[in-house]
């Protein structure tokens, strides 16, 4: 370890300050561009010891758990609470622009759709039972240490107000000192708690969880590794007025405002399309909205999510026909010959993107495409495939729903 004084050059894609050195970049968490800081350096990692020159873009963090002086440790849930809104918003937008430029793409990038505190309806906590108490919170960055939280400004009031109830359910379920995860989704009927990584669930724990949940208010469902232990009320979320009961632990957009912003772009771009394919459709985030004006073919590899979509479509009046297909689009993408019958295609893949599917789209001649992505790097790769095949990018909109983190969504629209 060595101590040196450095000036931060820029923010890296992970939100750390970066210093260029002869040996390569050094990453300094919680430092901002233009700041002069003394760091303790170990290889390519620096820890701020003191600050000589602070950035005018530095602001006071809003959470007691944030940063190196955070209560109970340095919470890994947020990276950039110390950055001003202007610096932070520019950082998010540039993540998308940089990724596209790396593939030779230079479309106009729309202003960032911003996220606000208290919007997160879906949060993944880490928990562990100790001799004294149950720790519930987020891992310290680069560590297995759990920072047990008392507040969480990114999360909805409906989740934060129920932290003690979540702890009670987790305490009833925990059987060892091994850490486990809890995906918490706030639904219209209460919190949906999906546990994974809990070992050896015996009848004793099942009874304890049942008694605990029945003594509490506001818990709709508790599941472990997809198995429902108790469901006092079926969890329900809505996609533009269409009620859906998602399967335990399934993917949903983390905030409703971000979801609605994405959906607005999708619907505006497909316009009056009569037949639309929704690929990686999940539980119907876009399918059920598009079905108000178009026939939709929803394709998804996860069986339970697809069944939730199908059930919602069949039990909602006023929708156009929605057909569903269970299919692993990574191994078996829709072929160009299958895609030709659609006026528009929407795809929203996991972080790995949709490379093979885009190669088939490139050969299909579909007039309109909407690409929704949580990874700008794979989005840029996929858009390059489509542009090389004669598609024109008509818009790219970065969307923030993981406040104060280095993660950003983007929606790109294309025309043949």
N, C-alpha and C positions, 0 to 999 in steps of 0.2 A: 504493500500500500504506500502511495505517495501523496503529499499534499501540494497543491498548486492553485494559483489564481488564474481564472479563465474568463473569457467573455462569451456568452451564449450566442451562437450564430442564428439558429432557427429552431422551430419545433419539428420533431420527427413525426412519422406517421403514427407512433404510439403515444404521442402527447408529451414525450420527454424533451427537455432542451438538448440541443446537440452542439458540441464543440468539435470543430475540425482540427485534427492534429496530424502530425507526420505519420503516426502509426495507425491512423484511421479515426472514424468518429467516436466520440465519447458521449455517452447518454447520461443526462443529469435530470432525474425526476424533480418536478416542482420548480424548475427554473424556466425563465421566459427569455425570448430573444432580446439582446441588448443588455442583459444584466451581467454585471461583473461579480463573480462569486468565487470564494475559496472552497475547493472541493477536496475530499478525500477520495483518491482514485484507486480503484482496483481493476486492472485491465481496461475494459472499455466502459466501465460503470463509474459514475461519480456521485458522491453524496455531498450535498451542500452543507458546509460548516458555518459559513457566514456570508453576508451579502454586502459588497462595497457600493455597488450602483444597482438600484432597483428599477425595474421597468415601469414607465407611467401606465402601462396596461395591466399592472398587478392590482388585484382587488382582494378584499377580505373574504375568505371562504365562508359559505353560509352554514356549513355543517361542523359540529364539534368533533366529528370523527375524521375529518379530512386532513391530509398532509402529515408531515413527519412529527408534528406535535399533537396529532389527533388523540382524542380520548380512547383509551383501551388499545391503542396502536394505530398504525396507518391503514385506514380502510382502503381496500382495493376497488371499491365500487365506483369511484370517480377519479379522474386524472387531472381535470382542468378547472376546478372551482376557483383557482387563483388567477385565472385569465379573464380580462374584461370581455363583455359580450361581443364587441367589435372584433377583437383578436380571435376569440373562440369561433365566431361565425365564419370569419375568413378562413380559419384553419380547416373547418369542416368542408367548406366549398372547394378549397384547394385540394383536398384529398381526392375528390372526384375529378377535378380538372387535371391534376398531375397524372392520375391513372390513365385518362384518355389521351393526354399528350404522349405518354410513353408508348402508345400504339399508333401514333401519328394522327390522332383524331383531335380536331379543334373546334367542336361545335360551341355555340354560345351556351354558357352555363347559367341557368336561372338563379335568382337569389335563393339562399337557403330557407327552407320551411323550418322555422325554429321550434325547438322544444322548450317547454316551460316547467318549472318545479311543480311537483304534485300530479303529473300527468301519467306516470307509469302505472298501468293496471296489471302488469305482469312482471314479477321480480323473482330471481332465483337466489335464494339464501343458502348459505352453508351452515350446518349446525353440528354440534358435538356435545355429548353428555359428559360432564366432569363430576367429581365427587361433591362439589359444592353447588353447581348450578348447570343449566343448559346454555351453552354459548350459541347465539343466533346472530348471524350477520354476514359479512363478506370476508374472504381471505385477504390478508395483507398481500400486496403485489409481490409476486415471486416467492411466496412463502406459504406454508400450510397453517400459519397462525391465523385463527379466526378473530376478527375484531367484532366483538359483541356490541350491537348497536342499540342506542336508545332513541334515535331519531333517524329519519331518512328523507331529506327534502326532495329527492327525485320521485319518491313513491307516492301513490294516491293516499288521501286521508283515510280511505276505507281500509287500506293495508296497514298504515302506520298506527292507526287507532286500535288495531287488533294484534299488535306484536306480542302482547302478553298471552293472548289466546293461542296464537301460533306456537309460542313456547310451551304452553301447557299440553297441546296435542303432541308436539315433538317429544316432550319429556315422557309422556305416556307410551310412546312408540319405541323410543331408543332402548336398545338392549346391551350396548357396549360403549366403549369410549371412541369407537371409530367414527370419523366424520361422515356426514351424509348430506344430501341436497334436498331442498324443498322448493318446488316451483309453485309460487302463489299467484293465482289469477283472480282478480276481482271481477265477479260476474253480477248480473242483475239480481240474482237470488242469494248471493253470499260468496264467501271466499272458497275457491277450489284449491285444495292443498294436495299436491302430487309429490310424494316422497320417492327418492331412489337412493340406493346405496345402504339402506337399512338391512341388517343381517338377522337371520333367524327369528322371524316373526312367529311367536307362539300364541296359543289361545289366550294366555294371560295378557299379552300386549293388545290383542284384538278386543278383548273385553274392556281393557283400560281405555283404549281409544274411543270405543263406542260410548262408554259412560262419560268420558271427558267431553266429547262433542255434543252429546245430548244435554250436558249441563251448561253449555255455552250458547250464545246467540251469534248468528252471522257466519257460521261454517256450513257451506252447502254440501261439500264432499271431501272425503279423505281417501286417497289411494296410495298404494305402494307398488312400484314397478308395474303400473298399469292395472293392478287388481284393486277394485273398489272395496274398501273396508266398511265404509258407512256413507250414505248419501241421503241426508235428511230432506234436501231439496235438489232437484236436478239443476246443475249450473247452466245458466243461459246467458248468451251474449247475442247482440243483434248486428246484422249486416244490413244497414239501410232499412231497418224495420222488419227484417226477416229473422225470426228467432232461431238460434242454433245452439245445440248442446254439445260442446266440443268434448272429445274423449279425454281421459285423464292425461295430463302432462303434454297435450298436443300443442303444436305451434299456433300461436296467435300473435298478431302485431302487438308490440309492447305498449303502445299508446293509441288511444282512439283517435286523437287529432291527426296523428301521422297516417293512420289507416285511411281516414277520410280524405286526407290530402292526396294520397296515392290513388284512391278510388276515383276521385274527381278527375284526375289526369287520364286514368284509364278510360272512363266513360266518355270524356270529351273527345278522345282520340278515335275510339271505335265508331263514334257517331251513330249513323243509321245502319251499321252492319247488321245483316240478318242472321248470319251464322258465325259463331265465334268459338274458338278453342281456347280453353283456359288450362294451361299446362303447369304442373306442380300446384294444383288447385287447393290443397289443404282442405279445410272445412268449409270453403266457399266464400272467402273474403271478397273475391271479385266475381266469381261465378253467379252468386245469388243476386248481386247488384245488377250485373249485365243482363240477367234473365228477365228483368222488367221490360226489356225492349228487344232482346235477341234470343234466338235458340242457342243454347250453350252446350258444348261437350266438355265436361270437366275430367281431367286426367290426373291421377294422383297415385303414388306408390304405397301410401300408408292406408291400410284397409279401414281402420276405425274412423279416421278423419273423413274418408270418402263416404262411409255410411252415414256420418253425421250430416254431411252435405246433402246426400240423397234424401234422407229423412226430412230435412228442412225444406227442400224443394218440393217434395211430394205433399207436404202438409201446409203449404203457403199458397193461398189463392192469388190469382193475378199475374203469375209468372209464365213466361214462355217455356216450352219444353226444355228440361235439363237432363241430358244423358250423362252417365258416369262410366269411367273405365279405370280399373285398377291396373297400373302399368309402371314398371320401373323405367323411367325415362332416361336414366343414365345408361342402362344396358340395352334398352329397346326404345329409342326415341321414335316419335311419330315420323313416318317416312314422308318424303316430298309428295308421293302419290296420294297419301292419306290427307295431307294438309291442303291440297288444292281446292277442296270443297268449301273452305272457310274464307270469309271476307276479311277476318282479322284474327290475330293470335296474340294472347297475353301469356307471358311466362314469368314465374316468380320462384326461381330455384333456391336451394340452400347456398351456402358460401362458395361451394365448388363451382357454381355457375352452370351453364347449359351448353357446353361446347359442342357435343355431338348433336344435340337437338338443333342448335343454330346452323350446323352444316346442312341439315335437312331443310330447315326453313329457308336457307340461302338458295336451295334448288327448287323451292316450292312455288314461288311467284305470288304468295299471299300479299295482298295490297298493303295492309296495315299491321304493324307489330308494336306491342308495348313490352318493354323489358323492365322488370322490377328486380332490384338487386340490393343485397345487404353487403356486397363486397365490390368496391370500385375496380379492383384489379381484375377480377374475373369478368365483370361487366365490360370493361374495356376490351378484353380479349374477344368476348362474344360479339360485341358491336363491330369490331374489326372484320369478323367473318361476314357479317351481314352487309357492311358497307362495301366490302370487296365484291359482293355479289350483286351490287347495284341498288342497294337500299340507301336512302338519305335520312340522316338523323334530323328530325324536325324540332326536338326539344330534349333537354336534359335537366332534370330538377333534383337537386340534392335535398334530402329530407332527414331531419334530426329527430330521433325518438329515444336515443340513448344519451340523455343529457350529461354533459361534462365528461364524456368518454371519447375515445378515438374512433368510435364506430359511427358510420353514416350510411344511410340508405340513398338510393337514387332511382328515379324512374326516367327511362328514355323512350321516346316515341320515334317510330321510323315509318317511312313510306317507300314503296317500290318505285 
